């Protein structure tokens, strides 16, 4: 069975205000905003960036700013309110999915208040030639997919909006989430809703199919799939949405895009407004259909399961998403298929650390979140029944429960103290 590393897991403004002062116009800015001029030469794996960031401060005790940027990029300028006295750490970051990033740190010199807007300007360029074999971000003559996992932009942990102008050879087609326009032979993309990643895709044979999904705009971006397979994928996605909405709760469906990447590795990931999936072909979709059901359904379920922090409590995102995909297999295909996959999860869970407190960088974290957590949720469903389990899921979504302590309290209220104590013990000792 083909396995996928599913990476779930997190732009710049040229009309700069006074660079030596803090902009206190938070009533005009709801989110940090990037405005970027990006030049890409895919064949040379080269990018050049000139841009700025209006950074909206959301904490009362901000002592420093920290940004991640790919270590192969040469910084020409990086200034914060006109001050370029930043520190650069090129040693490996401790961020699991950013092994090739360097850290840019700036110690604040003036008092920073919640709601202030900091003006950051930067420019840099370089060839990006290093990334792990599992990376979902790549750059080359055949396919470009650049986002947080490089990262090619100075990434922040908060949500943001962006406007990006892409300068690339005319034979390349480009896709990014957001409104698309063309100006001066450049591709311009702009978001009017907050996102957590800044993803640019490009290839010479990239095509964008505009259609409808649940009465909203739906784009399918790909380079190799047949129309028949694209139709099947769209039908599957709509079925998955309807099933999850029926089980968990209806969510407001926004305009969405599905990107079928040309990369073979890197698995899939979801972002607001889009799903990005790799390693798919017509034949693999037909011959490994149930694998792809799980693959796509996992990512779609993150529209319900995505609010927990990215530490050990990420099990509330990943274990719930993976188990949701298996429930869908059970309901849309067969209990036998479900049972066989649960057995695989049990085998994969053996001799792995407990969920409680595990480092997200632990080499076995993937098995813990994608297998052990699934096994515990399947046992929980068996103990309390499917009806009460779905009640738990709906209550978790309704009350925005995204940490383990609150989840255990919720479980106690719905299924009883004894069940909650058993599940807490399982998280800590299994």
N, C-alpha and C positions, 0 to 999 in steps of 0.2 A: 504494500500500500504506500502510495506516495505520501511523504510527510511534508508539512509546511511549517516554517518558522513564522508564526503570526506575531508581528510586532505591533502590540497594542500600547500600549503604552499606551506634545506637547510637541524696512519697508517704508517709508522714509519721506520726509516733508521738506520741500525746497523753499517754500515761502517762510523763511526762518524769522522768528521774532528776535528782539534784542538778545544777542548771544551771551551777554554778561549778566542777564537777569533770569529769574524764574517766572515763567508765565503762570499766572494764577487764574487763567480762564477756563477752569474745569467745567463751567456751564456750557462751554462750546465744544468740549471734548469728552466723550463718554468712555473712550478706550484709547490706549496708546495707538499711535498711527505711524506706519512706515511709508515713505515715498522713495522709490528706488529707480535708478537707471542701471539696468543690467545688460552687459554685453556678453554673449556666449559664442565661443568658437569651438563647436563640439569636437571636430577632428583633432584639435590640439588640447582638448580637455581644459580649455582656458576660460576664465571668467574675469570680468572687470565690473566693479560696483562703485557707484557714487550715490550717496543718499543721505537721508537724515531720518531721525526718529523723534517724534514727540512722545516722551515717556510720561504717562500719567501715574503719579505716585499714589499708591493705595494703602500705604502703611504710615503710622505716625512716628515710627522709630527707625527710619531709614538711615543707616550709617555708611552704606556703600552700594554702588551699582555693580552688577556682575553680568557679563555677556559671554557667550560661547561662539567661537568662530573657527573654521577649519585651519589647522596649523600650517598648511602649505600656502596660505594666502599672505601676501606681503602688505602690511598696513602702511598707507601713505599718510592718512590723517584719521584721528579719532579724538573728537573733542566733545566735552560736556559743558554746555553754557560757555563755550569759548576756551575752556581749560583742557589742555591735552596731557595733563600729568597723570595718565593712567598707568597701571602696572600690568605686565604681560607675563603669564605663566604658561610656558609651552610644554610642561610635563603632562603626562596623561591625566585626563579628567577622571573624576570618580563617578561620572554620569554613565550609566550602563550602555546607553545607545549612542554615546558620543565619544568613542575611543580616540578619534583623530582630531579632536577639538583642542584649541588652546583657550585659556580663560583670560578675559579682559576685565580688570577690576579698577574701580575708581572710588577712592575714599572721599566722602562728602566733606566740603569745607564750610558750607553754610547750613543753617538750620533748614531742614526740609519738612514740609507739612503735607499731610494727606490732602490730595486734591491738586497739589502743585504739578505743573507740567515742565519737565526738564527737556531742553533742546540738545539733541545729540547729532553730530554730523560725522560722516566717515567716508573714506574711500580706500580701496584696496584692490589687488588683482593677483592672479597666479594660476598655475595649473594644479588641478585637483587630480592626483593620480593614486592616492591611497584611500582605501576603505576596506572594511572587513568583507569576507566572502558572503556573509549573511546580510549585508547591507541592502536596504530597499532604495538607497540613493546611489545613483551611478551617473557618470558622464562619459560620453563617447560619441563616435561618428554615427552609430546606429540608434542610440537611444539616450535621452537625457531625462533624468528624474531627480531633481534637486529639492531638498527640503531640510527639515530639522536634523536629520540623521547625519548630514555632513558636518556641521551646518554651514551653508553658504552665506547666510546673513547673520548679523550679531543677535543671536536669539535671546529672548527673555522668557520668563516663566509665566507671565500674564497673557491674557488674550489681547488681541490687537486687530486693527483694520489695516489695509494696505492699498497702495497704488504702485504698480510696477510697469515700467516701460522696457520691453525686451528688444534688444538689437541683436539679430541673428541672421545668418545667410538666408536669402529669400526662399530657397527650396525647402527650408524647414518650416513645418507647421508647429504651432505652440499652443499649449493648454495650461490654464491656471484657473482656480476657482474664482468666480467674480464676473462682473460685467466686462465684456470685451469690446474694444474699439481699436482702430488703427490710426496712427498719426505719424507723419514724417517717416513712413516705411518701417515703423516700429509697432510691435504688438503691445497693447496697453490693457492691463487687467486691474480692476478696482473692486474692493468689497465694501458693502454697506452694512455688513454684520460682522461681529467679532469672530476671529478664528484663533487657533493655537499653533498653526504651522503655515509656512509660506512656500508652497510647492510649485515648481515649474517643470512641465513635461514638454519634450520636443522630439520630433523625428521627421524624416522626409516623407514617410508614408502614414503619418498620424492622421486619422479621420475622426470627425465629431458628428455623431448622429443625434439630432434633436428630436425628442419625442415627449410623451406624457407618462407620468407615473402617479397614480392616485390623484389625478387632476392637477398635478404640479409639473413644472418643467423638469425633464430628465434628459441628461446628456450621457451617451455612451461613447467613450473615447478609446479607440483601439487601433491597431495597425495590421492585424492579421486574421481576425475572426470573420467567418461568413455571416451573411445576413440571417440565416436560419438559426445559428448559434446565438447571435445577439438577441433574436426574438425570444429564444428559450431562456436566456439569462434574465431578460426583462420580466418575463412571466414568473420565473422563480422568485425574483426579488419582490414582486408585488405580492405573491403568495406568502413569502416570509413576513413581510410587513403586516399583512392582515392577520396572520397567525399570532405574531407577537403582540399586536394591538389587542387582539381578543383575549389573550392570556394575561398580559401584564397591565396594559392601559393604552388608550389611544394617545398618541403624541402628534403634535402639529408637524405635518410633513412639509418641509421647505423644498425649494428647488434643489436638485441633487445631481451629482455626476458619478459615473462609474468609470474608472480608468483601468483598462487592461494593459498592464505594462509589458514591454518586450523583454525585460530582464527575466532570467530563469530562476534566480534566487531572491531571497528577501521577503517572501511571503506576502502578507497583506496587512493593511492598516486602514483605520477609518479616521476621518476628520470631519468637522462640521461642514456639510455641503458636499462631501465626497467620500467614495470608497476607492482604494487603490490596491489592485490585486496583481500579483505577478505569476509567471509560470503557467499561463493558460493557453491552450490551443484548441482547435475544433475537436481533434481526436481525444485529447485528454479530458475535455469536458464531457464527451459522450462515454468514454470508457471508464472514467472515474467519477461518475455523476454524483454518487452519494458523498464522496470525499469533497467535491466542490459545493454540495449543499451545505455541509458543515463549515467549510471554508468561508463561503459567502455569508451564511447565516450568523456565524460568529461575529463577523464584522458589523453586520446590520444590527445585531442585538446590542452593540455598544451605544446605539442611540438611546437605549434604556439604561445600560450599565456602563457609566463612564465617569461618575463623580467622585470616586474614592481617590485618595492621594496615591502617588506613585512609589510608596515604600512597601512594606510587607502587607499593608492593607489593600494593595492592588488586587488581592484575591477577590475582593468585592466587585471588581471590574471583570477580571479575566476568568475566574472560576464560574461566575454567573453567566458570562457570555458563552463560554464553552458548553456549560450544562444546558443553556437555552438552545444551543444548536443541536445537542443530542436529543433533547425533548422533541424538537421539530422533526428529527429523523424518525423518532419513535412514532409520532403522530401521522406523518406524511408518508412513511415507508413501512417499517415493521418493527415490532418489539424485539424480534430476533437480532436485527441489525443494531438496535440500541444496546441490547444486552452484550453483544460481542464487543462493542466499543467500550462499554463500561468495564468489561473484563480486561481490555487492553490498558485502560486507565489504572486499574488496580495493580497490574503488573508493573507499570511505569512508576507507580508510587512507592514501590518497595525500596527500602534503604535510602529514603530521602528525608531531609530535615522536616520538622514541623512547620506549619504555616506561620504560627504566632512568632513574630519578631524576626523572621528570616530576612536577610539582606536581599534587596532587589538585584544586587550584583552577584549573588551566590551562583556558582556554576549550575546548580540544580534548581534554580528558581523557576525555570520554565516548566519542569516536571511538577514542581510543587503547585504552581498556580493553574496549570492547564490539565493536570491529572489528579493530584491529591485533593485539591479543592473540589473538583468535580465528583470524586468518589464520596466525599463527605456530604455534598449537596444531594447526591442520589440516595444516600442512606437517610438523610433528613426527610426527603420526600417519602421514602418508604415508611418511616416512623409516623409521620403526621398525615400522610395521604396527599394525593395530588391536589385536591380541592383546597385544603388548608395551605399547602405550599404556594399555590398561586395567589391565595389571599395574602400570604406573607410578602410575595414579590410585589403585588400591587400596593400594599401598605408601605413597603420600603421606598417605592418610587414616589408615592403620594407625599410621604413625610420627608423625602430627600435624605434618607438614611445612608450615609456614606462613610461611616467608620464602624469598627467592629463592636465597640462598647454599645453604641446605640442599636446596632443590629441585634445583639444578644438581648437587650432590653425589649426590643420589638418582638423577637422570637418568644421571649417569656410571656409577653402579653397575649400572643396569638396561640401558642402551642403549650404553654405552661412552663413553670420554673424548672421542672425536672429535665425537659428537653433542652432548655437553654443551657443548663449546667453541663449536660452531656456534650452538647456541641462545643461549648467553650473548652472543655477538657480535651476534646478531639483536636481542636485547633492548636492546643498547646502541647499535646503529647503524642499524637499519631505521626 
